[in-house]
């Protein structure tokens, strides 16, 4: 599957520079960045759901702790 990515000239230059510094390709750098982004946001969604469940299930206990 092909996806087009058209960064600004400045961003593309910075990506090339970073890829060269890491000894990798811009493509590999972008894949790694996308994977890290998805991992962070997936973890955040799981944490948000857990916090929501805790605040509902333990609302009374949390209220008493706050007193």
Secondary structure, DSSP 8 states (H G I E B T S, - for coil): --------HHHHHHHHHHHHHHTS-HHHHHHHHHHHHHHHHHHHHHHHHHHHHHHHHTHHHHHHHH-
